[in-house]
Amino acid sequence: MNLANYLLSAEKNLGIDIIPLSVNFGEETYVDKFTITNEEFYEKLNKDGWLLLEHGFSQKEDVMNLLKEKGYVDVMDYKDLTDFWRVAAGRKI
């Protein structure tokens, strides 16, 4: 499963000049894909290890909530160079 393919059809017209050819503009959201693999990520991560996830600009709250629900702490989000929320992070305890 390629989690890099996270843009929705509604996000096609973001004014971005270059979008990698591997991006999948579909109706299934990155959040849906992340939910499916969240258990695997959590089990493989060491105690006090950090999980960082790149996500679509409109998916910040959903991804952060999923991290918190799974039990990650110190959950935060970071903006990219174009000032969009882009990377969620959480620490396993």
MARBA-3410 file (N, C-alpha, C, O; in Angstrom, 1 decimal):
93
0.8,-1.2,0.0,0.0,0.0,0.0,0.9,1.2,0.0,1.8,1.4,0.8 ~ 0.7,2.1,-0.9,1.5,3.3,-1.0,0.8,4.5,-0.3,-0.2,5.1,-0.8 ~ 1.2,4.8,0.9,0.6,5.9,1.7,0.9,7.3,1.2,0.4,8.2,1.7 ~ 1.8,7.4,0.2,2.1,8.7,-0.3,1.0,9.2,-1.2,0.9,10.4,-1.5 ~ 0.1,8.4,-1.6,-1.0,8.8,-2.5,-2.2,9.2,-1.7,-3.1,8.4,-1.4
-2.2,10.5,-1.2,-3.2,10.9,-0.3,-4.0,12.1,-0.7,-4.9,12.5,0.1 ~ -3.9,12.5,-1.9,-4.7,13.7,-2.3,-6.1,13.2,-2.8,-6.2,12.2,-3.5 ~ -7.1,14.0,-2.4,-8.5,13.7,-2.8,-8.8,14.3,-4.2,-8.1,15.3,-4.6 ~ -9.8,13.9,-4.9,-10.2,14.5,-6.1,-10.4,16.0,-5.9,-10.1,16.8,-6.8 ~ -11.0,16.3,-4.8,-11.3,17.7,-4.5,-10.1,18.6,-4.4,-10.2,19.8,-4.4
-8.9,18.0,-4.2,-7.7,18.8,-4.0,-6.9,18.9,-5.2,-5.7,19.4,-5.1 ~ -7.4,18.6,-6.4,-6.6,18.7,-7.6,-6.3,20.1,-8.0,-5.2,20.3,-8.6 ~ -7.1,21.1,-7.7,-6.8,22.4,-8.1,-6.3,23.3,-6.9,-6.9,24.3,-6.5 ~ -5.1,22.9,-6.4,-4.5,23.6,-5.3,-3.6,24.7,-5.8,-3.0,25.4,-5.0 ~ -3.4,24.8,-7.1,-2.4,25.8,-7.6,-1.0,25.3,-7.5,-0.1,26.1,-7.5
-0.8,24.0,-7.4,0.5,23.4,-7.3,1.0,23.2,-8.7,0.3,22.5,-9.5 ~ 2.2,23.7,-9.0,2.7,23.5,-10.3,3.2,22.1,-10.7,3.0,21.6,-11.8 ~ 3.8,21.4,-9.7,4.3,20.1,-9.9,3.7,19.1,-8.9,3.8,19.4,-7.7 ~ 3.1,18.1,-9.4,2.6,17.0,-8.6,3.2,15.7,-9.1,3.1,15.4,-10.2 ~ 3.8,14.9,-8.2,4.4,13.7,-8.6,3.4,12.8,-9.4,2.2,12.8,-9.0
3.8,12.1,-10.4,2.9,11.2,-11.1,2.4,10.1,-10.3,1.3,9.5,-10.6 ~ 3.0,9.8,-9.2,2.5,8.7,-8.3,1.3,9.1,-7.5,0.7,8.2,-6.8 ~ 1.0,10.4,-7.4,-0.1,10.8,-6.6,-1.4,10.3,-7.2,-1.7,10.4,-8.4 ~ -2.2,9.7,-6.3,-3.5,9.2,-6.7,-4.6,10.1,-6.3,-4.8,10.3,-5.1 ~ -5.3,10.7,-7.2,-6.5,11.5,-6.9,-7.7,10.7,-6.8,-8.4,10.4,-7.8
-8.0,10.2,-5.6,-9.1,9.2,-5.5,-10.1,9.7,-4.4,-9.9,10.7,-3.7 ~ -11.1,8.9,-4.2,-12.1,9.2,-3.2,-11.8,8.6,-1.9,-12.2,9.1,-0.8 ~ -11.0,7.6,-1.9,-10.5,7.0,-0.6,-9.5,7.9,0.0,-8.6,8.3,-0.7 ~ -9.7,8.3,1.2,-8.8,9.2,1.8,-7.6,8.6,2.4,-7.5,7.4,2.7 ~ -6.6,9.4,2.6,-5.3,9.0,3.3,-5.7,8.5,4.7,-5.1,7.5,5.2
-6.6,9.2,5.3,-7.1,8.8,6.7,-7.6,7.4,6.7,-7.3,6.6,7.6 ~ -8.4,7.0,5.7,-8.9,5.6,5.6,-7.7,4.7,5.5,-7.7,3.6,6.1 ~ -6.7,5.0,4.6,-5.6,4.1,4.5,-4.8,4.0,5.8,-4.3,2.9,6.1 ~ -4.6,5.1,6.4,-3.8,5.1,7.7,-4.5,4.3,8.7,-3.8,3.6,9.5 ~ -5.8,4.4,8.8,-6.6,3.6,9.8,-6.3,2.1,9.7,-6.2,1.4,10.6
-6.2,1.7,8.4,-6.0,0.3,8.1,-4.7,-0.2,8.6,-4.5,-1.3,9.1 ~ -3.6,0.6,8.5,-2.3,0.2,8.8,-1.8,0.7,10.2,-0.6,0.5,10.5 ~ -2.6,1.5,10.9,-2.2,2.1,12.2,-1.7,1.0,13.1,-0.7,1.3,13.8 ~ -2.3,-0.1,13.2,-1.9,-1.2,14.1,-0.5,-1.6,13.8,0.4,-1.8,14.7 ~ -0.2,-1.8,12.6,1.2,-2.3,12.2,2.2,-1.2,12.5,3.3,-1.6,13.0
1.9,0.0,12.3,2.9,1.1,12.6,3.2,1.1,14.1,4.3,1.1,14.5 ~ 2.1,1.0,14.9,2.3,1.1,16.4,3.1,-0.1,16.9,3.9,0.1,17.8 ~ 2.8,-1.3,16.4,3.5,-2.5,16.9,4.9,-2.5,16.6,5.7,-3.0,17.4 ~ 5.3,-1.9,15.5,6.7,-1.9,15.0,7.6,-0.8,15.6,8.8,-0.9,15.7 ~ 6.9,0.2,16.2,7.6,1.4,16.7,8.1,1.1,18.1,7.4,0.5,18.9
9.4,1.5,18.4,9.9,1.3,19.7,9.3,2.3,20.7,8.7,3.3,20.3 ~ 9.3,1.9,22.0,8.8,2.8,23.1,9.6,4.1,22.9,10.8,4.1,22.7 ~ 8.9,5.2,23.1,9.4,6.6,22.9,9.8,6.9,21.5,10.4,8.0,21.2 ~ 9.5,6.0,20.6,9.7,6.3,19.1,8.7,7.3,18.6,7.6,7.3,19.1 ~ 9.1,8.0,17.6,8.2,9.0,16.9,7.7,8.5,15.6,8.5,7.9,14.8
6.4,8.7,15.3,5.8,8.4,14.0,5.5,9.7,13.4,4.8,10.5,14.0 ~ 6.0,10.0,12.2,5.8,11.2,11.4,5.1,10.8,10.1,5.5,9.9,9.4 ~ 4.0,11.5,9.8,3.1,11.1,8.7,2.8,12.3,7.8,2.3,13.3,8.3 ~ 3.2,12.3,6.6,2.8,13.4,5.7,1.4,13.2,5.3,1.0,12.0,5.0 ~ 0.6,14.2,5.2,-0.8,14.1,4.9,-1.3,15.3,4.1,-0.6,16.3,3.9
-2.5,15.2,3.5,-3.1,16.2,2.7,-3.4,17.4,3.6,-3.6,17.3,4.8 ~ -3.4,18.6,3.0,-3.5,19.8,3.8,-4.8,19.9,4.6,-4.9,20.6,5.6 ~ -5.8,19.2,4.1,-7.1,19.3,4.8,-7.4,18.2,5.8,-8.4,18.0,6.4 ~ -6.3,17.3,6.0,-6.5,16.1,6.8,-5.8,16.2,8.2,-5.7,15.2,8.9 ~ -5.3,17.4,8.6,-4.6,17.6,9.8,-5.4,17.0,11.0,-4.8,16.2,11.8
-6.6,17.5,11.3,-7.3,17.1,12.5,-7.6,15.6,12.5,-7.5,15.0,13.5 ~ -8.0,15.1,11.3,-8.3,13.6,11.3,-7.1,12.8,11.6,-7.2,11.8,12.4 ~ -6.0,13.1,11.1,-4.8,12.3,11.3,-4.3,12.5,12.8,-3.9,11.5,13.4 ~ -4.4,13.7,13.3,-4.0,13.9,14.7,-4.9,13.2,15.6,-4.4,12.6,16.6 ~ -6.2,13.2,15.4,-7.1,12.5,16.2,-6.9,11.0,16.2,-7.0,10.3,17.2
-6.6,10.4,15.0,-6.2,9.0,14.9,-5.0,8.6,15.8,-5.0,7.6,16.4 ~ -4.0,9.5,15.7,-2.8,9.2,16.5,-3.1,9.3,18.0,-2.7,8.4,18.8 ~ -3.9,10.2,18.4,-4.3,10.3,19.8,-5.1,9.1,20.3,-4.9,8.6,21.4 ~ -6.1,8.7,19.4,-6.9,7.6,19.8,-6.1,6.3,19.9,-6.5,5.5,20.8 ~ -5.1,6.2,19.2,-4.2,5.0,19.3,-3.3,5.0,20.5,-2.8,4.0,20.9
-3.2,6.2,21.1,-2.4,6.3,22.3,-1.1,7.0,22.2,-0.3,7.1,23.1 ~ -0.8,7.6,21.0,0.4,8.4,20.9,0.2,9.7,21.7,-0.9,10.2,21.9 ~ 1.4,10.2,22.2,1.4,11.4,23.0,2.2,12.5,22.3,2.9,12.2,21.3 ~ 2.2,13.7,22.8,3.0,14.8,22.2,2.6,14.9,20.7,3.5,15.3,19.9 ~ 1.3,14.7,20.4,0.9,14.8,19.0,0.9,16.2,18.6,0.3,17.1,19.3
1.5,16.5,17.4,1.6,17.8,16.9,1.6,17.8,15.4,1.7,16.7,14.8 ~ 1.5,18.9,14.7,1.5,19.0,13.3,2.4,20.1,12.8,2.6,21.1,13.6 ~ 3.0,20.0,11.7,3.9,20.9,11.2,3.5,21.4,9.8,2.9,20.7,9.0 ~ 3.8,22.7,9.5,3.5,23.2,8.2,4.6,23.0,7.2,5.8,22.9,7.6 ~ 4.3,22.9,5.9,5.3,22.8,4.9,5.8,24.2,4.5,5.4,25.2,5.1
6.6,24.3,3.5,7.2,25.6,3.0,6.2,26.5,2.4,6.5,27.7,2.2 ~ 5.1,25.9,2.0,4.0,26.8,1.4,2.9,27.1,2.4,1.9,27.6,2.1 ~ 3.2,26.9,3.7,2.3,27.3,4.8,1.1,26.4,4.9,0.1,26.8,5.5 ~ 1.1,25.2,4.4,0.0,24.2,4.6,0.4,23.3,5.7,1.6,22.9,5.8 ~ -0.6,22.9,6.5,-0.3,21.8,7.5,0.0,20.5,6.7,-0.8,20.1,5.9
1.1,19.9,7.0,1.5,18.8,6.2,2.0,17.5,6.9,1.9,16.4,6.3 ~ 2.6,17.6,8.1,3.2,16.5,8.7,2.7,16.4,10.2,2.9,17.3,11.0 ~ 2.0,15.2,10.5,1.6,14.9,11.9,2.7,14.1,12.5,3.3,13.2,11.9 ~ 2.8,14.3,13.8,3.8,13.5,14.5,3.2,13.1,15.9,2.5,13.8,16.5 ~ 3.6,11.9,16.3,3.2,11.4,17.7,4.3,10.5,18.2,5.0,9.8,17.5
4.4,10.4,19.6,5.4,9.6,20.2,4.6,8.4,20.9,3.7,8.6,21.6 ~ 5.2,7.2,20.7,4.6,6.0,21.4,5.2,6.0,22.8,6.3,6.2,23.1 ~ 4.3,5.7,23.8,4.7,5.5,25.1,4.7,4.1,25.6,5.0,3.8,26.7
END
